[in-house]
Amino acid sequence: MSTIVAWHGATLSDHTAKRDAAAKDGYRFLSLSLYGSTSDPIYAAVMIKRPAIVAQRDWPCMTAAQFQQTFNDQANQGYGPVMIAATGPASDPRFAAVFQPQNPIPLTRHLLKSGDANDGGTLQGMNAQAKTQGLILHWVAAYGDAGDPRYAAIWMPNAGKTLWNTDGVGDSVATYQARFNAQTSAWCRPAFVTLNRSNQYLSLFIDRQIGPWVARHNLTPAGYQAEFDNWTGKGYFPVVVQAAGTDAASARFAALFAQSETETPKQFSATGPVANTSIDNVIKQAMQDSPVRHASLAIVHAGRLVYARGYTMAEPNWPVVQPTTCFRMASVSKTVTALAIFQLIESKALTLGQKLQDILQLKTPGGAAPADNRFGNVTIKHLLEHTSGINPDAFRNGPAVVQAFQQAGHTVSLPVTEAMTDQYIAGLGMVSAPGATQAYNNCGYYLLGRIVAKVRGKSRPIDAYKPFLLAPIGVTRIRRAVSLVANEPTDEARYEDPSLWVGQSQMSPDQPLVPSEYGTEQIEIMEGGGGLTGAATDIARLIAVLMSTKDNASLKRDTITTMLSDGAAVSAAGMGRAGYGFDYLSKLGTDSFYGQKGGSLASSGNVLQLNGDWGFTLSWGGKATAATSWYPDYPTVMNIAKSTGWGSGDLFPQYGMASL
């Protein structure tokens, strides 16, 4: 345990006396908080003795003008603030600050309001600006009250590319607890928590770990002391202690305890039966710079799986990705759906000209015919080509579905069902006439999935995909995605929205806060358009099937050629994103194609690509912002692959799939 001294409820004279005594023994400030009235300020502080003693200068009580002058003077001497504390009303606050030698001097603002993220005079606006400048919030003071909350803050260079979120501004005790629960369920931790005299909380959550930690808030002075005694007795020390209130007796505290200040280093690993250092290093750099903790890659050549890797760039307690780890496929699910549709066309169970409504026979939530009489003219071809004119994202709004049913007199609540979603879609107006305009349409592929299920006599698309399309070609690791983090299978990747956003769940009636894409959408019902999850090895199998010139156990080659040719014709006509399960398709020869399909959720990204007799699939458990060229072709990786001698081996049999 680190050697610390700490106090709270101290007057100005007590505080300075304790500070001076500790400083003589080599202690330096670790945390500082100022509360009470401006005429009689109160202090809570933690000082720590580290092996290397740094120079610190502190000012315990300043007006806003004095703080600005002190900041200017110290910056000229190479000292910048590392801590700032404040108390009092917005009109006349008092500040305390600690300075250390720094280069560059950190971005520092005081007198900030709460408001729009586009306003540089607000904390939210400065946080947004800081992110664009590669900075991270380091320290923040909350003062004022609920009627006029104010903030002073320090932002420093984000050298470690840490993901961070400060959406929790002005949270009530209950809302902060809900935010805490959501953030920590997605492997984040509070790095800083403070409050104002109205007991409104401001929180900073980050994705970096420091080992064991404990957070406590809404504590009385006695409650804080009890927590301090308890956790320091267990080898923890307070890394952040913040208090607010008009006097010592009525103050409330928030505290973070840890066993170490040092962030746990990330470790890189690549797993799979074949290694290529050059390829692995490209992925490693992209993961490190983005940052992304989980990724997977598979490369296909001439119908053979020549490379399959799982990548992890994470703390030691994170699961290690294998080539068989499943990742959310997002819109790459559309490729599976298109293949399932063409399998039905091959068996003459469907035709491209067949109408959607002839199969699904949808009614509105009130039991009436579809609200737009053009709905009955939508065909399978319209859905495949994104020309249906149906509202493109109608199937993704669970609360709106519930509202429509309640307005129709039904007693329903979240989560919604596929059948409810179908009826909701039928109750909406069309965006355009079928066939008139092409616009990328997630809802269209959702409905294609529902068509496959209906024709196959199944309740869900995946129950039709598995036995008829996937199992015959050996694919066993493509499945229906799961929304809630608590329900994720152990072989599923972990996902991180780079904004660390949390929002209301669509998975339960009370709609608690949940991490981004862990319930903020009901991914389960998105199967046909974006709700599948799959392993790189098995998505690679689809690529091999798409590029093979032979019939396979699921589809004849002529059927696949027709599907790809129809998509290539759409691309050649300049109609935008191709459809037929792809974003773009083109013919390279008589029966050779280039095609690519991307998938994107707020917390993940992936691609499926084929290019003659080469192809690859790549999935990220986040956003690979540093790898700008990965979609759609990733030449940095594929140029290496194409110059490598892979021999005649095939990895498919190692993953339970016979060579094609």
N, C-alpha and C positions, 0 to 999 in steps of 0.2 A: 504493500500500500504506500502511496505517496505521502510525504510528510506535509501536513496542512495545519493552518490555524484558521478559525472561522468565528464570526460573531454576527449577531443581528440585534435589532432594537437599540442600537448604539446612537448616542447623540454625536454631534459634530466633534466635540472635544474628546469623547471616548473613542470615536472612530480614528481620529488622527493619532491619538496616543497608541492605540493598538497597532495601527499601521506602522508607526515609527519603530516600535519595539520589534515587530516582526521583520521589518526591512533590515534592521541592524543584524539580524540573524540569517540573512540571505533569502528571506521569503519575498515573493512577488505576487501581485494580484492575479488571481485566476477567475474571480467573479466579483462583480460590484453591483449593488442596487441601492437606489435612493428613493425614499418614500416619506410619508408624513407631510407636514405643511412647509411652505417656503420659508417661514420664519423660524421653524424648529425642525429641520430635516433629520431624518432617521436613516441609518445605514445598516445594510447587511452585506457582508463581504466574506470572501474566501481567499486566503493567500497560501501559496504553495512553495516548497523548497525543491528546486530542480537541480540536477548536477551542474548545469550551465546557468549562471546567473546573468540575466539580461538587465539592461538599464531601463528603469521606468520612472516616469514623472506623472504625478497625478494632481488634480485640482478637485477638491471635494464639494465646492459649492460656487456656482457661477450663474449669472443671468445669461439670457440668450446672446446678448451683445458681447459679454465677457467670454463666453465659450467661443464665439466666432473669432474674436481677437486672439485668444489663446491658441486656437487651431492655426491661424495664420502665422503667428510667431513661432510655434513649434514646427510647422511644416518648413519654414525657412531654415530651421536648424536640423532638418532631416528626421524629425519625430512626427509620427502619425498616431491617431487614436486607435487603440485596440479594444477599449471598453467605453461605453457611454451610458449614463444613468440619468433619470430625470423624474421630477415630481412637480406637482402644482397644477394650476389651471392652464389652459391653452394661452390665456392672455398674459400670464406672467410666471413662466416656469423657472425652475432651478435645475442646473445640470451639474453632474460630476463626470469626470473623464480620466482615463489612464492613457498615457502616450508611451510609445517605444520607438527606437530607431527603425525606420522603414523606408524602403525604396522599391516601388513608388509609394508616395503618400496615398493612402486608400481614399476612395470616393466616400465622402461623408456629407450627410445632410441632417439638419434639424428643422423644427417647425413644420414638418410634413403633415398633411391632412390624410384622411382616408378617402379614397374615391376611385375615379376611372384610371385604368391602366395606361391610357394615352395621355394622362396629365402628369407632367414632370413635377408638379407641386404636391403629388400624393406619394405615399409609400408604395402603393401598387405600381404607379408610373415609374418610380425609381427602380423598383425591382425588375420591371420589364426592361428598362434601359440597361440595367446592370447585366442581365442575361445576354443581351446583344453584344456587350463589351467583354464577355468572357469572365465576368465577376460572379462572386457568390456573397450572399448576405452573411456577414460575420457576427454582428452584434446589433441589437436594437433596443431602444428604450421606449416604453409606452407611458404617456402621461395624459393630462386632461381627463375627460370623463365621457360617459356615453353620449352626452349632448354635443361634445366637440372633442373627439379623440385626436391626439397628436402623437407624432413619432420622431425619433432621432435615430439614425442608423449609420452603420459602417459596412461598406462592401469591399472585399479584397479579391485579388486575382484567384481564379478558380483553376489552379495549376493541375489539380488532380481530376479535372472534368467531372466533378461530383454533380449528380442530379439533385436539384433542390426545389422545394415548393414552399411558398408562404401565402397560400390562399386563405389560411386561417387568420384573418384580421378582424378583430372585434367579436370573436366567438364568445358565446355564453359558456358557462361551465359544462353544460350538457353537450353543446355542439362541439366544443373542444374534445370532450371525451369520445364522441362519435368519430371525429376526425382522427384522433389518436388510434382508435380501434381499427379504422380502415387503413391508415398508413402502415401501421405495424403489421397488419395481416399480409401486407405485400413487401415485407422484408426491409422496410424503412424504419428510421428512428428519429425521435426529436433531437435536434442539435441545439435548439435554443427555444425557450418558452418564457414569455413575460406577460404581464397583465397591468391594467390600469386600476384606478381607485373604484371604478364601477364593476370590477371583477370581470372585465372583458379580456379575453386571451388573444395573444398573438403567438403563432408557432412557426418554427422553421423545421421542416422535415427534410432529411437527406437520405441517400441510398448507401452511404458508407458506414461500415461497422467498426466498433472499437472494443469488441468483446462484451462481456456482461454489463448491463446497465439497468437502471431503475428510474422511473419517472413518477413524480407525485405532484399534485396540484390541489388548489382550493384548501390549503392548510392554514390553520390558525398558527400563531407563533409557537404555542405549546405543541401543536401537531407537527410543525416543522422540526422542532427540537427533538421530538420523539423519533421521527424518521431519521434525523441526523444521527442520533445515538445508535439506532438500530443498524443502519447500513454501514456506518463507519466501523461498528463492531464486527461486521462481516467482511471487512477488507475493501469497502467502497469508500469513495470520497466525493463530495459535491463538486461537480464541474460547472454547474450553473445554479445560482440561487437568485430568484427575483421576488420582490415583494412590492405591494401597493396598498395604500390605505391612508386615511387622514391622520392616524396616530398609531403608536406601537401596539396598542391593545386590539384595535379593530383590523389590523393588517391581515392580508391573505398572501400566502407564499406559493410559489411553484419552484420545484427543484429537480435537477437531474443528477443522479449518482452513477458513478462508473468505477471500474477497477483500473482503467488506463485512459490516458489522453490520446494515445497513439492509434491511428486508424489501422485496422487489420489489412495487411497487404493482400492484393489480389494475386491469384496464381493462374497461369495459363496451362491448359491441357488440351490435347488433341487425341481422340480415340478412334480406332478403326484398323482394319487389317492391313492396309497399305498406307505408307507415309510418303509425303513429298514436302520437304522442308520449305521450298520456295512458296508453294501454295499455302501451306499452313502459316507462314510468316505474313502473307498478305492478309489473311483472315485475322490473325492475331493483332496486327496493327489497326485494322478497322475496328475491331472490338475494343481495343484499348483507347482509341481516339474518340469513339462515338459518345459514350461508352455503351457496350452491350455485353451482357454476361453469358448468354446462351446463343449458340448458332449451330447450324448443320449444313453440310454440303454433300452432294452426290453428283458424280460425272459419269455420263454414258457415252460410249463410243461403239459405233457399228453394232448396236443392240446389246452390248455387254456393259455391265456395271464395272467400271475400272477404278472408281474412287468413291469412298463413303467415309465421311468423317463427322464426328461430333466435337464441338468446340466449347470450352468453358473458360471464361476469364472472370474469376470470382473469388470471394473469400473461401477458405478451406471448408466451411460448413455448408457450402452450396452443393447441390447434387451435380454430378459430373455427367455431361451430355454424351450419349452414345449415338452411333449412326442410326439406331432404332428408336431414339427419343422422338416423341411426337411433337410437332409444332402446329399451331393454328394455320390453316391454309388460306384463310380469308377468301379472296376472290379466285384463287386457284381452284377452289371448290367448283367453280363454273366449268372447268375443263372436265371434271368427273361427270357433272350433270349433262353436259353436251354429249359425252360418250354414251351415257345411259339412255339419252333420247335417241341417238342414232342406232343403238342396239335394238330399241323398240321399232324403229323404222325398218331396220334390216329384217325383223321378224314379221313385218307388215301389221304390227299392232298399232302403229301410228303413221301419219303422213305429215309432211311439212305444211300442207295446206289445211290440216285439221284445225278446228277452232277450239280454243281454250275452254270456252263455256260449254261446248258439247261434251267435254270430258268431266270437268269439275262441277258444272251446274251450280254455280255459286249464287247465294242470296245475300242480301244486306243483313246487318244485325237485327233489323226489324222484320226480317222474313220476306222482304220484297225483292223484285228483280233488281239487277245492278242499276245503280243510280244514273249511269251514263249509257245510253242505248248503243254507243259505239263499242262498248266492252264486249259485246257478243261477236264482234268482227275480228277480234284478236286471234291470230293463228300461231301455231308452233313456230313457224318461220319468223314471224314478227318478234316473238320472244327471244329466239336464238340470235337475231340480228339487232337487238336493242331498238326496234322500231315500233314497239307495241303502243306507245303513247300512254301507258299506265304510269301513275305517280311512281317515280323511280325508287324511293326509299320508304314507301308506305308500310312495309312489313316490319320496320325496325322500331316502331314507337308503341311500346306496350301500354303506357298510360293513356295514349290517345285511343287505343283499341278498347280499353276498359271504359273510358268515358263514352264512346259510341254505344257500347252495349248497355251501359247504365241509362243513357238517354232514351234507349229503345225499351226500357222497362225491365231489363235483366239485372239480377243481383250477382255481380261478378267482381273479382278483384285480381290483382297481380299474383302470380305470373299468368300471362295469357297462353292460350293454346294455339296450335296451328289452325284448327278449325275456326276459332274466333278471328284470327288474323286474316284468313281467307275471306270471311264475311266482311270484315272491315275494309279490305281492299275493294270489294265489290260495291261498297257504299260510297266510294270516293268518285269524284269526277276525273275524267281523263285529261292529261296534259296536252295531248294532241291526238289527231286521228290515227288509227293504226296504219302503219306504212308510210306516213307522211314525213316523219322526221326521225333521224337516228340520234339517240341520246343514251349514254351508258345507263343501264337499268338493272340495278340489283334486284328489284322486285320481280322483274321478268324471269330471272333465273330461280328465284324463290318459287315462283309458280311452276316453272319447268320441273323442279324437284317434286312439287306436289303432284304434278301430272304423272311422273314416273311412279310414284308411290301408289296413286289411284289405279293406274293401268295394271300394276303388278299385284294389286290387292293387299297392299301394305299400308300401315298407318303413317309411317315416316319414310322419307326418301332413303335414309341410310339402310333401312331394312330391305329395300329393293336393290340398292347399289351392291351391298355385300355379297349376297348369294348369286346374283345374276351377272354382275360386271366384274367385281374385284376378286372374289375367291377363285374363279376359274383361271385367272392369270397369276395366282399365287399371292395376291395382295391381301395381307391380314392386318396391316398397321395403318389403315385409314378408317376413321371412326367419326362419330358425332362429337363435336366439341362440347365442353362443359363450361358454364359461365363462372360459377362461384369458386373462389380459391380453395375453400375447404373441401370441395368435391373433386378437385383435380386428381387424376390418376398419378401414381408415383413415376410413371415413365413419360410424363408431360413436361415440356419446357416451362420455365418461369418467364413471365412477361412483365416488362416495365415500360410504362408510358414515360418518355423523357421529361414530361412536365410534372410527373408524380401527382397528377390530378386525381381527385376523388369526387364522386358524384352520387346521386341517388340511385339506388338499386331498382331494377325492373323485375327482380326475382322474388319479392315478397310484398305484401300489402302495405306494411309500414314504411317501405322504401328507405332503409337506413343508408348511411354513407358507405360506399364500397370503393375499392381501388378501380381505376380506369380499366375497362374491359373485363373486370371480374364481377359483372352484374350490372354495370351501367348500360349494357345491351344484353338482350336475351339471346345469346349466341346459339343455343340449342335449336331454335326454330329457323335459323338462317341457313340450314343445310345446303339447299340447292344453290344459293347465291353466295354463301361465304361462311357456312357454319361447320365445315369439316376440319379435322386435324389429322395430320399424317406424318409418318417418318420419311426422312429423305430417301431411304432405301426403296420404299414402296412408291413414292412419287416418281422416283427414277424409273421404276418399272413401267409406269404409265408413259413416260418419255420414250422408253425402248419400244413399247408397243406402237406408239404413234409414228415412230420412224422406221419400224420394221416393214419390209415389203412382203412379209408372209402373213397368212391368216393366223389368228390366235384363238385360244379357247373361248374368248368372249365375242370377238368381232372378226368379220372377214376383212381382208385388206381393202377390198373395193369399197366397203362401207366407210372405213377410216379415210381413204383417199377422197371420197365424195365429201365428207365433212370438212376436211382441210381445204379442198378445192373451193367449196362454197364460201368458206371464210376468206380465202385468198381473193376471190372475186369481189367480195365486199371491200376488202382493203384496196384492191386495185381501182375500185370505183371511187375511192376517196371519201368513203362514208364515215370516216372516223375510226373508232375502236371496232375491230372487226366483228366480234361476236363469234358464234360457234365455239364458245369456250376459250377464246383467245382475245388478246388485245390487238394483235397484228399477225397476219399470215401472208406468205407469198410463196409462189412456186419457184423452186430452184431447178427443176427438171421434170421429167415425165411423172415420176412418183417420189420426188424429193422436195422437202418443204423447209422453209424457215418459219418459226412461230414462237411467240412469247406471250406469257400471261403473268401478270403481277397481282399480288394480293397485299392489301394494306389495312391494318387496324391501327388504332392509336398506339397500341403497345407492341406491335410486331409488323414484320414485312417479309415477303417471300416472292420467289419467282420460279416459274417453270419455263425452260427454253429448249427448243430443238433447232438445229442448224445443219441440215444435211445429215451426215452420220455422226454428228456430235450433239450433245445436249447436257444440260445440267439443271439442278434444282438447288436453291439456297434459301434457308430460312433463318431469320433473326428473331430472338426473343426480346426485341426492342426496335429502335430505329437506328440503322447504320448510317448516321449522318456524315461520318467521315469517309465512307466508301461511296462517293457520289456516282461512280460509274457501275455499280453492281447491278442496277436494273437498266435495261433488260438483258444485257449480254455479258457483263463482267469480263471485259477483255484482259484485265490484269491477271485474272485467274485462268481464263480459257486459253490465252496465248501460251501460258506455261504448260497447260494440259496437252495442247496440240503439239508441243515440241518435245513431249516426254514419250519415251518408248514404254508402252504399257504391256507389251507382250500379247499373248492370246488368252490370258486368263479372264475369268468372269466371276465377279463376286456375288452375283445373284444367288447361286446355290448356298452360299454361306448364310444367307438370310431367308432360307426356306423357299426360294423361287427357282425353278428349273431354268436353265439357259433357254433362250428363245431359239 
